[in-house]
Amino acid sequence: MKKFYIHTMGCKSNQFESSIIKENLIKNGLEEVKTLDDADIFILNSCTVTHKSDNEAFYLLRNAKHKNKNIKTILTGCIAQVEKENLLQKDFIDIVIGNDEKLKMFEILNTLQSDNQPCIVADIMTLSQFNKQTLEDTTKTRASLKIQDGCDNRCAYCIIPFARGKSRSADIDFIIEQINNFSKHGFKEVVFTGIHIGQWGKDLGLELLDLLKEVESKTTIERYRLGSLNPLEISKEMLEFLKHSKKFCPHFHLSLQSACNKTLRSMNRFYTVEYYLEQINEINKTFDMPFLGSDIIVGFAGESENDFQITKENLEKSGLTQIHTFPYSIREGTVGANSTEQVDEKTKEQRANIIKAISHRKHEEFISNNIGQIREVLIEKRLDKKTGFLKGVTRNYLTVIINSKDEKLFNTLANVKITKYEQGKIYGELV
């Protein structure tokens, strides 16, 4: 029996797809192993958002060959899609499989098993149908459902549209069927994933709100959570609907990218800082302490010190809960890569650290505001190693350690009073 080891990098879509790959390989007689040393096949599901992620991927593949020259190395994911032929010049990569084709991993391996020559399988750009894959089994308490793939935007910093292709939506009937299937199997929450879920329905003549209305009325799931959204994709009508939803978890993640209008224009983002700051205020007024995360890129080509100070000041006064920030990484083939006004790496790292500090303060303030509040928590099986207590997740995305060791509470919804925050951990008591 062939043994495989899979390592996943990057976004939730990759994580979801890796779970499908694992499930299908196991169904077809392969054995998953927990360490690379025990594997005959190493599958790396890659990310290409930054140069750092590219370098990490190549290190992992090179290291696998170094440990075992006979191991079959398979590179899939976004690097595989963007680089293609260039990758097979590297002697530590045996097979390159593109993004949609990776869900047919067993069939591809079965076809190629007698051929030891390096090869490429894939071209997502020729595909127009959404690949309707779903997990039949998962050990997690919260199910993930990929409702969309690809992106129609052409932001100046981003290579992902070239790696994932045009936006493609799963149809409503398929999504509703899968959510109800998750519910029948005992899941209490589903997380909607995709590359750009705010573009869901564009190719079907629909909008994301149309889907959310169907989820509300036609599914039995108790909670759902949304992935990242462009600020322009959250309308007043959507907020009003979600305000009265019994299923929606008040957890937003906004792909803001900058808090300076000049930088937003150069990034090819079509909104203003003033617009989304007001939108953040409106979300905070609409919901009871919603979690408001965001993405911010620092050091984009042409970002001056004054531009960065504007971003810093706007983020400080924003009603965000947490800010995921990272230094701009040049991606060949994008508009940003052609700029002659690149910011040096040291400056980018310094700016990233400043924003990370702002994020830390905001998140701790958010946690403090939740102390003393009673929150509905989905209790998960993962136990705190020191105490043996259960862990759970609130609707507004706080991970809470609960003063109970009763595993019968696993995968149930319970009211929990948030009691304290110590050494980076949130504690609560069952009500």
C-alpha positions in Angstrom: 0.0 0.0 0.0 1.4 3.4 -1.0 1.8 5.9 1.9 1.3 9.6 1.4 2.0 12.7 3.5 0.3 16.0 2.6 1.3 19.5 3.7 -1.0 22.5 3.2 0.0 26.1 2.9 -2.1 29.2 2.7 -5.9 29.9 2.6 -9.0 28.1 3.8 -9.7 27.0 0.2 -6.4 25.1 0.2 -7.2 23.6 3.6 -10.6 22.4 2.4 -9.2 21.0 -0.9 -6.4 19.2 1.0 -9.1 17.5 3.1 -10.8 16.3 -0.1 -7.6 15.0 -1.5 -6.8 13.1 1.6 -10.3 11.6 1.8 -10.2 10.5 -1.9 -6.7 8.9 -1.6 -7.7 7.0 1.5 -10.9 5.8 -0.2 -8.8 4.4 -3.0 -6.5 2.4 -0.9 -3.6 4.8 0.0 -2.6 5.3 3.6 -2.0 8.7 5.1 1.0 8.9 7.4 1.8 11.6 9.9 5.4 12.1 9.1 7.4 12.7 6.0 9.8 10.0 6.9 7.2 7.3 6.6 5.8 8.4 3.2 6.3 7.2 -0.4 4.5 10.3 -1.8 4.8 13.9 -0.6 2.0 16.2 -1.7 2.5 19.9 -1.1 -0.6 22.0 -1.6 1.1 25.4 -2.1 0.3 29.1 -1.8 1.9 31.9 -3.9 0.7 35.0 -2.2 4.3 36.1 -1.3 7.9 35.2 -2.2 8.2 33.9 1.3 5.6 31.3 0.7 7.3 30.3 -2.6 10.6 29.9 -0.9 9.0 27.9 2.0 7.4 25.5 -0.6 10.7 24.9 -2.4 12.5 24.3 0.9 9.9 21.7 1.9 10.2 19.9 -1.4 14.0 20.0 -1.5 14.1 18.8 2.1 11.8 15.8 1.3 14.1 14.7 -1.6 17.2 15.2 0.6 15.7 12.9 3.3 14.5 10.3 0.8 15.7 10.4 -2.9 13.1 7.9 -3.9 10.1 9.8 -2.5 7.6 11.0 -5.2 7.2 14.8 -4.8 4.0 16.4 -6.0 3.5 20.1 -6.1 0.0 21.4 -6.4 -1.8 24.6 -5.5 -1.2 28.2 -6.7 2.5 28.0 -7.3 1.9 25.0 -9.6 -0.6 26.9 -11.6 1.4 30.1 -12.0 4.9 28.7 -12.6 4.1 25.5 -14.5 6.9 24.6 -16.9 9.6 26.4 -14.9 9.0 24.2 -11.9 10.1 21.0 -13.6 13.6 22.4 -14.1 13.9 21.9 -10.3 15.3 18.4 -9.6 13.3 18.1 -6.4 9.8 18.2 -8.0 8.4 15.2 -9.8 4.9 16.1 -10.7 3.1 19.5 -11.0 -0.7 19.5 -10.7 -2.9 22.6 -11.2 -5.6 23.8 -8.9 -8.8 22.2 -10.3 -7.0 19.0 -11.3 -5.7 18.4 -7.8 -9.0 17.1 -6.7 -8.5 14.2 -9.1 -5.2 13.4 -7.4 -5.8 9.6 -7.3 -6.8 9.3 -11.0 -3.7 11.3 -12.0 -1.3 9.2 -9.8 -2.9 6.0 -11.1 -2.3 7.1 -14.7 1.2 8.2 -14.1 2.4 5.5 -11.8 4.4 3.7 -14.5 6.0 6.8 -15.8 9.0 8.2 -13.8 9.4 11.3 -16.0 8.7 14.7 -14.5 5.3 16.0 -15.8 2.7 18.7 -15.6 -1.0 18.2 -15.3 -3.3 21.2 -15.5 -4.7 24.3 -16.8 -7.3 25.9 -14.7 -7.7 28.8 -17.0 -9.5 26.5 -19.5 -12.1 25.4 -17.0 -15.4 27.2 -16.6 -17.4 24.8 -14.3 -17.2 25.1 -10.5 -15.8 21.8 -9.2 -18.5 20.6 -6.8 -16.5 18.8 -4.2 -17.5 18.3 -0.6 -16.2 16.5 2.4 -18.1 13.4 3.5 -16.3 13.1 6.8 -14.3 15.5 8.9 -13.0 15.4 12.5 -13.6 19.1 13.0 -16.7 20.5 14.7 -17.2 23.2 12.2 -17.7 22.2 8.6 -16.2 24.1 5.7 -18.0 24.5 2.4 -16.3 26.0 -0.7 -19.0 28.0 -2.4 -16.8 29.9 -5.0 -13.4 29.8 -6.7 -11.4 32.2 -8.7 -11.5 36.0 -8.9 -12.4 38.6 -11.6 -10.5 41.5 -10.0 -7.0 42.5 -11.2 -5.5 44.2 -8.1 -2.1 45.5 -8.8 -0.4 43.3 -6.1 -2.1 40.0 -6.6 -1.2 37.0 -8.7 -4.1 34.8 -7.4 -6.5 35.5 -10.4 -3.9 34.0 -12.7 -3.6 31.0 -10.4 -7.3 30.4 -9.8 -8.9 31.6 -12.9 -12.2 33.5 -13.3 -14.8 33.6 -10.6 -17.0 30.5 -10.6 -19.9 29.9 -8.2 -21.5 26.7 -6.8 -25.2 26.8 -7.5 -27.7 27.3 -4.7 -29.2 23.9 -4.8 -25.8 22.2 -4.3 -24.9 24.5 -1.4 -28.2 24.0 0.4 -27.9 20.3 -0.1 -24.4 20.2 1.4 -25.3 22.4 4.3 -28.2 20.2 5.2 -26.0 17.1 4.8 -23.6 18.6 7.3 -26.4 19.3 9.7 -27.7 15.7 9.4 -24.2 14.6 10.4 -24.4 16.7 13.6 -22.5 19.8 12.6 -23.7 23.0 14.2 -21.7 25.5 12.1 -20.5 25.8 8.5 -17.9 28.2 7.3 -18.3 29.5 3.7 -14.9 29.5 1.9 -13.7 30.6 -1.5 -11.1 32.8 -3.1 -13.5 35.8 -3.3 -16.9 34.8 -1.9 -18.3 38.3 -2.4 -18.3 37.5 -6.1 -20.5 34.5 -5.5 -23.4 34.5 -7.9 -21.9 36.9 -10.4 -21.8 34.2 -13.1 -25.3 33.0 -12.2 -27.0 36.4 -12.3 -27.3 36.5 -8.5 -25.7 38.1 -5.5 -24.3 36.7 -2.2 -27.4 38.1 -0.3 -29.6 35.8 -2.5 -27.7 32.8 -1.2 -27.8 34.0 2.4 -31.6 34.3 2.3 -31.8 30.7 1.0 -29.5 29.5 3.7 -31.6 31.2 6.3 -34.9 29.7 5.1 -33.9 26.3 3.7 -31.2 24.9 5.9 -31.2 23.3 9.4 -27.7 24.4 10.3 -27.6 26.5 13.4 -24.7 28.8 12.6 -22.8 29.9 9.6 -19.7 32.1 9.1 -18.5 34.1 6.1 -15.0 34.3 4.7 -13.3 37.5 3.5 -15.3 40.2 1.8 -14.5 43.3 -0.2 -16.0 46.4 1.6 -18.0 47.2 -1.5 -19.8 43.8 -1.2 -21.5 44.5 2.1 -24.6 46.5 1.4 -27.0 48.1 3.8 -29.6 45.6 2.7 -27.2 42.8 3.6 -26.5 44.2 7.0 -30.2 44.6 7.7 -30.8 41.0 6.7 -27.9 39.7 8.8 -29.0 41.7 11.8 -32.2 39.6 12.0 -30.6 36.3 11.0 -30.8 33.5 13.5 -27.9 31.6 11.9 -25.3 34.3 11.0 -22.2 34.6 13.3 -21.3 38.3 13.6 -17.8 37.8 12.3 -16.6 39.9 9.4 -13.2 39.8 7.6 -12.7 42.8 5.3 -10.0 42.8 2.6 -9.1 46.4 3.1 -5.4 46.2 2.0 -4.6 49.9 2.8 -6.0 52.8 4.9 -4.6 55.5 2.5 -6.6 56.5 -0.6 -3.6 57.2 -2.7 -2.3 53.7 -2.0 -5.7 52.1 -2.6 -5.9 53.8 -6.1 -2.4 52.5 -7.0 -3.5 49.0 -5.8 -6.5 49.2 -8.1 -9.0 49.0 -5.3 -12.2 50.8 -6.0 -13.3 52.2 -2.6 -12.1 54.9 -0.3 -10.9 54.8 3.3 -13.8 57.1 4.3 -16.3 54.7 2.9 -15.1 51.6 4.7 -14.4 53.4 8.0 -18.1 54.5 8.0 -19.1 50.9 7.0 -17.1 49.5 10.0 -18.9 52.0 12.3 -22.2 50.8 10.9 -21.4 47.1 11.4 -20.4 47.9 15.0 -23.7 49.7 15.6 -25.7 46.9 13.9 -24.4 43.9 15.9 -23.5 43.2 19.5 -19.7 43.3 19.6 -19.0 41.8 16.2 -15.5 40.5 15.3 -14.1 42.7 12.6 -10.9 41.4 11.1 -9.0 42.9 8.1 -6.1 42.5 5.7 -3.5 45.2 5.3 -0.5 45.2 3.0 2.3 47.6 4.0 5.1 48.8 1.7 3.2 48.5 -1.6 5.1 50.1 -4.5 5.1 53.9 -4.1 3.9 53.9 -0.5 5.7 56.9 1.0 6.3 57.5 4.7 3.4 60.0 4.7 1.1 57.4 3.0 2.0 54.9 5.7 1.4 57.4 8.5 -2.1 58.0 7.0 -2.7 54.3 7.0 -1.5 54.0 10.6 -3.7 56.9 11.9 -6.8 55.6 10.1 -6.3 52.1 11.5 -5.8 53.4 15.0 -9.1 55.2 14.9 -11.0 52.4 13.1 -13.4 50.1 14.8 -11.5 47.0 13.7 -11.0 44.1 16.1 -7.9 42.6 14.5 -5.6 43.4 11.6 -3.8 40.8 9.6 -0.8 42.6 8.1 2.1 41.6 5.9 4.8 43.3 3.9 4.1 43.7 0.2 5.7 40.9 -1.9 6.5 41.5 -5.6 4.7 39.0 -7.8 5.9 38.9 -11.4 3.1 39.4 -13.9 1.3 42.0 -11.8 1.2 45.8 -12.2 2.9 46.4 -8.9 5.9 44.4 -10.0 6.6 46.9 -12.8 6.8 49.9 -10.5 10.2 51.7 -10.1 9.1 52.9 -6.6 9.7 49.8 -4.6 10.0 50.1 -0.8 13.0 48.4 0.7 12.5 45.2 2.8 13.7 46.7 6.1 11.1 49.5 5.9 8.3 47.1 5.0 9.1 45.0 8.0 9.2 48.0 10.3 5.8 49.2 9.0 4.4 45.7 9.4 5.5 45.6 13.0 3.9 48.9 13.8 0.5 47.7 12.4 0.8 44.4 14.2 1.2 46.3 17.5 -2.0 48.3 16.7 -3.8 45.0 16.0 -2.6 43.5 19.3 -4.0 46.5 21.2 -7.3 46.4 19.4 -7.7 42.7 19.9 -7.0 42.9 23.6 -9.5 45.7 24.0 -12.1 43.7 22.2 -11.5 40.7 24.5 -11.7 43.0 27.6 -15.1 44.3 26.4 -16.4 40.8 26.2 -15.5 39.9 29.8 -18.6 39.6 31.9 -20.7 38.9 28.8 -22.7 35.7 28.2 -21.9 34.2 24.8 -23.2 31.2 22.9 -20.2 28.9 22.4 -19.8 25.9 20.1 -17.9 23.5 22.3 -15.1 21.7 20.5 -13.3 18.5 21.5 -9.9 20.0 21.6 -8.8 20.2 25.2 -6.5 22.6 26.9 -3.5 20.4 27.7 -2.7 22.0 31.1 -6.1 21.9 32.6 -8.0 19.3 30.6 -10.8 21.9 30.1 -12.9 22.1 26.9 -12.5 24.8 24.3 -15.1 26.5 22.3 -15.8 29.3 19.8 -18.2 32.1 20.3 -20.4 33.5 17.5 -18.1 36.6 17.6 -15.0 34.5 17.1 -13.4 34.2 20.5 -11.8 31.0 21.5 -12.8 30.3 25.1 -11.4 27.7 27.6 -14.4 26.4 29.6 -14.4 25.2 33.2 -15.6 21.7 32.3 -14.0 18.4 31.4 -17.2 16.8 30.3 -16.6 15.5 26.8 -20.3 14.8 26.4 -20.6 18.6 25.7 -18.5 18.1 22.6 -20.2 19.7 19.5 -23.0 21.3 21.5 -24.0 24.9 21.8 -23.9 26.3 25.3 -24.2 29.7 27.0 -20.9 30.6 28.6 -20.0 33.7 30.7 -16.6 35.2 29.8 -14.8 35.5 33.1 -11.2 36.5 32.5 -8.3 36.9 30.1 -4.9 35.8 31.3 -1.6 35.1 29.5 -3.2 35.3 26.1 -6.1 32.9 26.9 -9.8 33.6 27.4 -11.7 31.7 30.2 -15.4 31.2 30.7 -17.9 29.4 32.9 -20.9 27.4 31.8 -24.2 29.3 32.6 
